[in-house]
Amino acid sequence: SGCRVFIVPYAFLKDSLLEAFRTKMSRLDDVMEMKAYAANSISQSALPHDFTADNPPDILILTTDAAANLVRFHPLVLRTWSDAGTLRGIFVDEIQTLYSEYALRPVYQYLPWLAQAKVPITLLSGSFPSSMLESMARYMGLVTTDGNLESDLDTVHSEDLVGSGFDFEVVQTRDLLGDTIARNTIRWVRKHRDRFLKEWRELHGHPNP
């Protein structure tokens, strides 16, 4: 029946991510179906109509919010997919928000339940510090308490933090750093000018430096 990929990103990324995946997977159009929904489509009272027990996704790409809402409000659906053995992987994007927004989003406390799906879980971030990877992995239940981080996890670093589908034009209109340094330097010189001249005369015996 082919592979079904569901992408549930933040609303402003939905179209660009869908286009990026379709472009990269264009050779598999005849065997792959991709659909994108906004992250808020997974809530206590709602689930995308394509997320059915009898036709589950093969791959889920979720925001941290969507992943937390899925395991909190629809654990039975996730368990059904897991038991059926059709769900091949879950990708959680912008995982750094777990730390930066944890106090603001109580639903994040349910994220460790995601590991109960018993499928490979991939955490995606363009700004997550590698020094905090171990604590994140243990919190998410991706390694056991006595587990070895290097053997239980694969870490992939990328030089491309933007991805495809984006165009940027950088225009420098003013050197703010240079201007600030110059102004502060002039201000300091004017403030200490008299003392500087006095010390110079005493040291060199000349009227001016």
CORTAWO-V555472 format. One record per pair of residues at least 24 apart in sequence whose ideal C-beta (glycine too) atoms are under 10 Angstrom apart, sorted by the first residue. I is the first residue (numbers start at 0). GAP is how many residues later the second one is. If there is no record, write none. Layout:
# CORTAWO-V555472
i	gap
I	GAP
I	GAP
This chain:
# CORTAWO-V555472
i	gap
0	30
0	32
0	54
0	57
0	85
1	26
1	27
1	28
1	29
1	30
1	31
1	56
2	25
2	28
2	29
2	30
2	31
2	54
2	55
2	56
2	83
2	85
3	28
3	29
3	30
3	31
3	46
3	47
3	51
3	52
3	53
3	54
3	55
3	56
3	82
3	83
4	27
4	28
4	29
4	30
4	31
4	52
4	53
4	54
4	55
4	56
4	83
4	84
4	86
5	27
5	28
5	29
5	30
5	31
5	35
5	42
5	44
5	45
5	50
5	51
5	52
5	53
5	54
5	55
5	56
5	60
6	27
6	28
6	29
6	30
6	50
6	52
6	53
6	54
6	55
6	56
6	59
6	84
6	86
7	27
7	28
7	29
7	30
7	31
7	32
7	33
7	34
7	40
7	43
7	52
7	53
7	54
7	55
7	57
7	58
7	59
7	61
7	62
7	85
8	27
8	28
8	29
8	30
8	52
8	53
8	54
8	57
8	84
8	85
9	28
9	29
9	30
9	53
9	54
9	55
9	56
9	83
9	84
9	87
10	26
10	27
10	28
10	29
10	30
10	52
11	26
12	25
12	26
12	50
12	80
12	81
12	150
12	152
12	153
13	24
13	25
13	27
14	150
15	147
15	148
15	149
15	150
16	44
16	76
16	146
16	147
16	148
17	43
17	147
18	145
18	146
19	143
19	144
19	145
19	146
20	38
20	40
20	143
20	144
22	141
22	142
23	139
23	140
31	26
31	27
32	24
32	25
33	25
33	27
35	25
36	25
36	29
37	25
37	28
38	24
38	25
38	26
38	27
38	28
38	30
38	54
38	55
39	25
39	26
39	29
40	25
40	28
41	24
41	25
41	26
41	27
41	28
41	29
41	30
41	31
41	32
41	35
42	26
42	27
42	29
42	30
42	31
43	25
43	28
43	29
43	30
43	63
44	28
45	27
45	28
46	26
46	27
46	30
50	26
50	27
50	30
51	25
51	28
51	29
52	24
52	26
52	27
52	28
52	30
52	31
53	26
53	30
54	31
55	24
55	25
55	26
55	28
55	29
55	30
55	31
56	24
56	29
56	30
56	31
56	32
56	33
57	28
57	29
57	30
57	31
58	28
58	29
58	30
58	31
58	32
58	60
58	61
58	63
59	27
59	28
59	29
59	30
59	31
59	32
59	54
59	57
59	59
59	61
60	28
60	29
60	30
60	31
60	32
60	61
60	63
61	28
61	29
61	30
61	31
61	32
61	52
61	62
62	29
62	30
62	31
62	32
62	34
62	61
63	28
63	29
63	30
63	31
63	32
63	33
63	34
63	36
63	37
63	38
63	41
63	43
63	44
63	47
63	59
63	60
63	61
64	27
64	29
64	32
64	36
64	40
64	42
64	43
65	26
65	27
66	24
66	25
66	26
66	28
66	31
66	40
66	41
66	43
66	44
66	46
66	47
66	54
66	56
67	24
67	30
67	37
67	38
67	39
67	40
67	41
67	42
67	43
67	44
67	45
67	46
68	38
68	41
69	40
69	41
69	43
69	44
69	47
70	36
70	39
70	40
70	41
70	42
70	43
70	44
70	45
70	46
71	34
71	35
71	36
71	37
71	38
71	39
71	41
72	34
72	37
74	35
74	38
74	39
74	41
74	42
77	35
77	36
77	38
77	39
77	41
78	37
78	38
78	39
80	36
80	38
81	34
81	35
81	36
81	37
82	34
82	35
84	33
84	34
85	33
86	30
86	31
86	32
86	33
87	31
87	32
88	28
88	30
88	31
88	32
88	33
89	24
89	25
89	27
89	29
89	30
89	31
89	32
89	33
90	29
90	30
90	31
90	32
90	33
91	29
91	30
91	31
91	32
91	33
91	48
92	29
92	30
92	31
92	32
92	33
93	29
93	30
93	31
93	32
93	33
93	34
94	27
94	28
94	29
94	30
94	32
94	33
94	41
94	45
95	27
95	28
95	29
95	30
95	31
95	32
95	33
95	36
95	40
96	28
96	31
97	25
97	27
97	30
97	38
97	41
97	42
98	29
98	30
98	33
98	36
98	37
98	40
99	27
107	31
110	28
110	29
110	30
111	26
111	27
111	28
111	29
111	30
112	27
112	28
113	26
113	27
113	28
114	25
114	26
114	27
114	28
115	25
119	34
121	32
121	34
122	30
122	32
123	32
123	34
124	36
125	32
125	34
125	35
125	36
125	37
126	34
129	25
129	27
